[in-house]
Amino acid sequence: MLLLPRIHQSSGFRFLGLCNRTVSSLAASSLVSVICCAHNEQEYVDRSVPSLISALKDFQFEIIFVADRCTDNTANLAKKYDVRIIEKKWKRWENSYAESLQTGYLEARGAYVSIVDADIAVPPNFFRDLLPLIRGDIVSVAASVVMYSDTFWNRVFYAWEKTHDFAPLGREPRGAARIILRSALNDINGFRDVPSPDTDVDIRLARRECRSIASSTVKVYHLRRLTLRKMASGQINSGRGRYALGVGLVRTIGHSMFRFRPLVVYGWLLERQRRGDK
C-alpha cells in the first residue's frame, strides 16, 4: 500500500473558459487531471509547467505534481504555479516512476487522466487536439515525443527518432505525454509496479478490447539534455521493461535491429538473468 502523501494544495482547479470548437462539449466540460512526475527536474520545471498551464487554459483542470524524493529545488520551483504538489519521500515499489504515477492517479479527480512528465514541453494544441480522439474503443491517446535538439547528443537522438517512420510497427504510444479515459484506467486499477508502466497500461487495456493510439500530428518536446551514457542507460532500461512485460527475445531482437538499439537486447538478457529465469 502507498503511504499517505504530503500535499501542497493550491487554490483548487481552474474553471472552463471558451473552448475551441474542435473540442467536444463532453471533453470541454469535464475535469482533466494531469499527473506530472518529477525527480530532480529543477532545470526543466520553469519550461514544462508553464507550457502545460497554457495548453489547459480553456479547460477545467488540476495538475498533480509528484516530486519523487527530490534533492534539488524542483518542488519549490513548482510551488510558484497553480499545481497540487505531492512531495513523495518514500520508495516502496521497485519501480519508483510507476509508484509516482499511481500516487498521482489515486489523488486525481478528473474524467480524463493525463501523463505529462516534468521534462516535457507541450504545445498549445495538446489537449485541444488529443481529447476529441478519445471516443468509441479509443481510450488512450499519446502525442509524438520529439527530442529538443539543442545539444550534440540531442541532435543525434533527434535524427535517430526518424527510425520510427520505417520500423515495422511504426510509432507506438509513449507514456511521457498522453491522455487516458479515467473510467478505463479505473477498470484496470491504475498503474502497476513495472519498469514501463505506460506500455503495461496499453497491454492491459487491449485485453479489454480498448485501444491506445499515437498521434503523428501533435508533437511535444523532450527537454532533457542527453549524454552518451544516458542514451545507453535508456536502451538497457527499455530492454528490461520489454522483458518484464513479456515481450519475447525474437521480437526484441527485431526491434533493436530496425531501431538501431543494440543495448535493448542486452537489457532484456540482464532482466532475465536478474529474475533467474531460463
C-alpha positions as CSV (number, residue, x, y, z in Angstrom):
1,M,0.0,0.0,0.0
2,L,1.1,3.6,-0.7
3,L,1.8,5.9,2.2
4,L,-0.4,9.0,2.7
5,P,1.3,11.7,0.6
6,R,2.3,15.1,1.7
7,I,0.3,17.6,-0.4
8,H,0.8,21.3,-1.1
9,Q,-2.7,22.4,-2.0
10,S,-3.2,25.4,-4.3
11,S,-6.5,27.2,-4.6
12,G,-8.0,24.3,-6.5
13,F,-8.6,23.5,-10.1
14,R,-9.1,26.1,-12.9
15,F,-12.5,26.6,-14.4
16,L,-13.6,26.4,-18.0
17,G,-13.2,29.3,-20.4
18,L,-14.2,29.5,-24.0
19,C,-13.3,26.2,-25.8
20,N,-12.1,25.8,-29.3
21,R,-14.9,24.3,-31.5
22,T,-12.8,21.3,-32.3
23,V,-13.2,20.0,-28.7
24,S,-16.3,18.1,-27.9
25,S,-18.6,19.6,-25.3
26,L,-18.1,16.5,-23.1
27,A,-14.4,16.8,-23.1
28,A,-14.5,20.6,-22.6
29,S,-16.9,20.4,-19.6
30,S,-15.0,17.5,-17.8
31,L,-12.2,17.9,-15.4
32,V,-8.8,17.0,-16.8
33,S,-6.3,15.7,-14.2
34,V,-2.7,15.9,-15.2
35,I,-0.1,13.9,-13.4
36,C,3.4,15.5,-13.7
37,C,6.1,13.3,-12.3
38,A,9.5,14.8,-11.4
39,H,12.8,13.6,-9.9
40,N,15.4,16.3,-9.6
41,E,14.0,18.3,-12.6
42,Q,14.7,21.8,-11.5
43,E,16.3,22.6,-14.8
44,Y,13.1,21.9,-16.7
45,V,10.2,23.0,-14.4
46,D,10.1,26.6,-15.5
47,R,9.7,25.5,-19.1
48,S,7.5,22.4,-18.8
49,V,4.8,23.6,-16.2
50,P,4.0,27.0,-17.9
51,S,3.6,25.2,-21.3
52,L,1.2,22.8,-19.6
53,I,-0.9,25.5,-17.9
54,S,-1.1,27.4,-21.2
55,A,-2.4,24.3,-23.0
56,L,-5.0,23.9,-20.3
57,K,-6.3,27.4,-20.2
58,D,-9.6,26.6,-21.9
59,F,-10.3,23.6,-19.7
60,Q,-11.3,22.7,-16.2
61,F,-8.1,21.1,-14.9
62,E,-5.9,20.1,-12.0
63,I,-2.2,19.5,-12.1
64,I,-0.9,16.9,-9.6
65,F,2.9,17.5,-9.4
66,V,4.6,14.4,-7.9
67,A,8.1,15.4,-6.6
68,D,9.7,12.0,-6.2
69,R,12.4,12.1,-3.5
70,C,13.9,15.3,-5.0
71,T,17.1,16.6,-3.5
72,D,17.2,19.8,-5.6
73,N,14.9,22.8,-5.9
74,T,12.2,21.0,-8.0
75,A,9.4,21.1,-5.5
76,N,10.0,24.8,-4.5
77,L,10.0,25.9,-8.2
78,A,6.7,24.0,-8.8
79,K,5.1,25.8,-5.9
80,K,5.1,29.1,-8.0
81,Y,2.4,27.6,-10.2
82,D,-1.2,26.5,-9.9
83,V,-0.5,22.9,-9.1
84,R,-1.1,20.4,-6.3
85,I,2.3,19.2,-5.1
86,I,2.8,15.8,-3.6
87,E,6.3,15.6,-2.0
88,K,6.9,11.8,-2.2
89,K,9.6,11.0,0.3
90,W,9.3,7.2,0.1
91,K,10.1,4.4,-2.4
92,R,8.0,1.3,-1.6
93,W,7.7,0.0,-5.1
94,E,10.6,-1.4,-7.1
95,N,9.8,1.0,-9.9
96,S,9.6,4.5,-8.5
97,Y,8.2,6.2,-11.6
98,A,5.3,3.7,-11.7
99,E,4.7,4.4,-8.0
100,S,4.7,8.1,-8.7
101,L,2.1,7.7,-11.4
102,Q,-0.1,5.5,-9.1
103,T,0.3,8.1,-6.3
104,G,-1.0,10.8,-8.7
105,Y,-3.7,8.6,-10.0
106,L,-5.1,7.9,-6.6
107,E,-5.4,11.7,-6.0
108,A,-6.8,12.6,-9.4
109,R,-10.5,13.6,-9.6
110,G,-10.9,14.1,-13.4
111,A,-12.8,12.2,-16.0
112,Y,-9.6,12.3,-18.0
113,V,-6.1,11.5,-16.6
114,S,-3.1,12.9,-18.5
115,I,0.5,11.9,-18.0
116,V,3.0,14.7,-18.9
117,D,6.4,14.3,-17.4
118,A,8.3,17.3,-15.9
119,D,10.9,17.3,-18.6
120,I,8.3,17.7,-21.4
121,A,7.0,20.9,-23.0
122,V,3.6,20.6,-24.6
123,P,2.2,22.8,-27.5
124,P,-0.9,24.9,-27.0
125,N,-3.0,22.4,-29.0
126,F,-2.0,19.4,-26.9
127,F,-5.4,18.9,-25.1
128,R,-7.5,20.7,-27.7
129,D,-6.5,18.2,-30.4
130,L,-6.0,15.0,-28.4
131,L,-9.1,14.9,-26.3
132,P,-11.6,14.6,-29.2
133,L,-9.7,11.5,-30.3
134,I,-10.8,9.6,-27.2
135,R,-14.1,8.1,-28.4
136,G,-15.5,4.7,-29.0
137,D,-13.0,2.0,-28.2
138,I,-10.1,4.5,-28.2
139,V,-9.4,5.3,-24.5
140,S,-5.8,6.4,-24.6
141,V,-4.1,8.9,-26.9
142,A,-0.4,9.8,-26.9
143,A,1.5,12.6,-28.6
144,S,4.7,12.1,-30.6
145,V,7.7,12.9,-28.4
146,V,10.4,14.8,-30.2
147,M,13.8,15.4,-28.7
148,Y,14.6,19.1,-28.2
149,S,17.7,19.3,-30.4
150,D,19.8,22.0,-28.6
151,T,22.9,19.9,-27.9
152,F,25.0,17.5,-29.9
153,W,23.7,14.3,-28.4
154,N,20.1,15.6,-28.5
155,R,20.6,16.2,-32.2
156,V,21.9,12.7,-32.7
157,F,18.8,11.3,-30.8
158,Y,16.5,13.6,-32.9
159,A,18.0,12.1,-36.1
160,W,17.6,8.6,-34.6
161,E,14.0,9.1,-33.9
162,K,13.3,9.1,-37.6
163,T,13.7,5.3,-37.4
164,H,10.1,5.3,-36.1
165,D,9.0,6.1,-39.6
166,F,10.2,2.8,-41.2
167,A,10.1,0.4,-38.2
168,P,7.6,-2.4,-38.9
169,L,5.2,-1.4,-36.2
170,G,5.6,2.3,-36.7
171,R,5.2,4.7,-33.8
172,E,3.9,3.1,-30.6
173,P,2.2,5.2,-27.9
174,R,4.7,6.6,-25.4
175,G,3.9,7.5,-21.8
176,A,5.6,10.8,-21.4
177,A,2.7,12.8,-22.9
178,R,-0.7,11.2,-23.2
179,I,-4.4,11.4,-22.1
180,I,-6.3,8.4,-20.8
181,L,-10.0,8.0,-20.1
182,R,-10.3,7.8,-16.3
183,S,-13.1,5.1,-16.3
184,A,-10.8,2.8,-18.5
185,L,-7.9,3.4,-16.1
186,N,-10.2,2.6,-13.1
187,D,-11.2,-0.7,-14.8
188,I,-7.5,-1.9,-14.6
189,N,-6.9,-0.4,-11.2
190,G,-4.4,2.3,-12.5
191,F,-0.7,1.6,-12.7
192,R,1.3,-1.4,-11.7
193,D,4.9,-1.8,-10.3
194,V,6.6,-2.5,-13.7
195,P,9.5,-0.8,-15.5
196,S,7.3,0.6,-18.3
197,P,4.0,1.4,-16.7
198,D,2.6,3.2,-19.7
199,T,3.1,0.3,-22.1
200,D,1.8,-2.0,-19.4
201,V,-1.4,0.1,-19.3
202,D,-1.7,-0.2,-23.1
203,I,-1.4,-4.0,-22.9
204,R,-4.0,-4.4,-20.1
205,L,-6.4,-2.0,-21.9
206,A,-6.0,-4.1,-25.1
207,R,-7.0,-7.2,-23.2
208,R,-10.3,-5.4,-22.5
209,E,-10.7,-4.6,-26.2
210,C,-9.8,-0.9,-25.7
211,R,-7.4,0.9,-28.0
212,S,-4.4,3.1,-27.4
213,I,-3.2,5.2,-30.3
214,A,-0.4,7.7,-31.0
215,S,-1.0,11.0,-32.8
216,S,1.6,11.9,-35.5
217,T,0.3,15.5,-35.7
218,V,0.6,16.5,-32.1
219,K,4.2,16.8,-31.1
220,V,5.7,17.5,-27.7
221,Y,9.4,18.3,-26.9
222,H,11.6,16.3,-24.6
223,L,13.7,18.9,-22.9
224,R,16.3,16.6,-21.2
225,R,19.9,17.1,-22.2
226,L,21.2,13.7,-23.2
227,T,24.7,12.2,-22.9
228,L,26.1,9.0,-24.4
229,R,25.8,7.4,-21.0
230,K,22.1,8.4,-20.6
231,M,21.3,7.1,-24.1
232,A,22.9,3.7,-23.3
233,S,21.1,3.5,-20.0
234,G,17.8,4.3,-21.7
235,Q,18.3,1.4,-24.1
236,I,19.1,-1.0,-21.3
237,N,16.1,0.1,-19.3
238,S,13.9,-0.3,-22.3
239,G,15.1,-3.9,-22.7
240,R,14.5,-4.6,-19.0
241,G,11.0,-3.2,-19.4
242,R,10.3,-5.3,-22.5
243,Y,11.2,-8.5,-20.6
244,A,9.1,-7.5,-17.6
245,L,6.1,-7.0,-19.9
246,G,6.5,-10.4,-21.5
247,V,7.9,-9.3,-24.9
248,G,9.9,-12.2,-26.4
249,L,13.5,-12.3,-27.3
250,V,12.9,-12.7,-31.1
251,R,10.7,-9.6,-31.2
252,T,13.1,-7.7,-29.0
253,I,16.0,-8.5,-31.4
254,G,13.9,-7.4,-34.3
255,H,13.1,-4.2,-32.5
256,S,16.7,-3.5,-31.8
257,M,17.8,-4.2,-35.4
258,F,15.2,-2.0,-37.0
259,R,15.6,0.8,-34.5
260,F,19.4,0.6,-34.2
261,R,19.2,0.0,-30.4
262,P,21.6,-3.0,-29.7
263,L,21.6,-2.4,-25.9
264,V,17.9,-3.2,-25.7
265,V,18.7,-6.9,-26.2
266,Y,21.4,-6.6,-23.5
267,G,18.9,-5.1,-21.1
268,W,16.4,-7.9,-21.9
269,L,19.0,-10.5,-21.1
270,L,20.1,-8.7,-17.9
271,E,16.5,-8.7,-16.6
272,R,16.0,-12.4,-17.4
273,Q,19.3,-13.1,-15.5
274,R,18.2,-10.9,-12.6
275,R,14.9,-12.8,-12.3
276,G,16.7,-16.2,-12.6
277,D,14.5,-17.3,-15.5
278,K,15.7,-19.8,-18.1
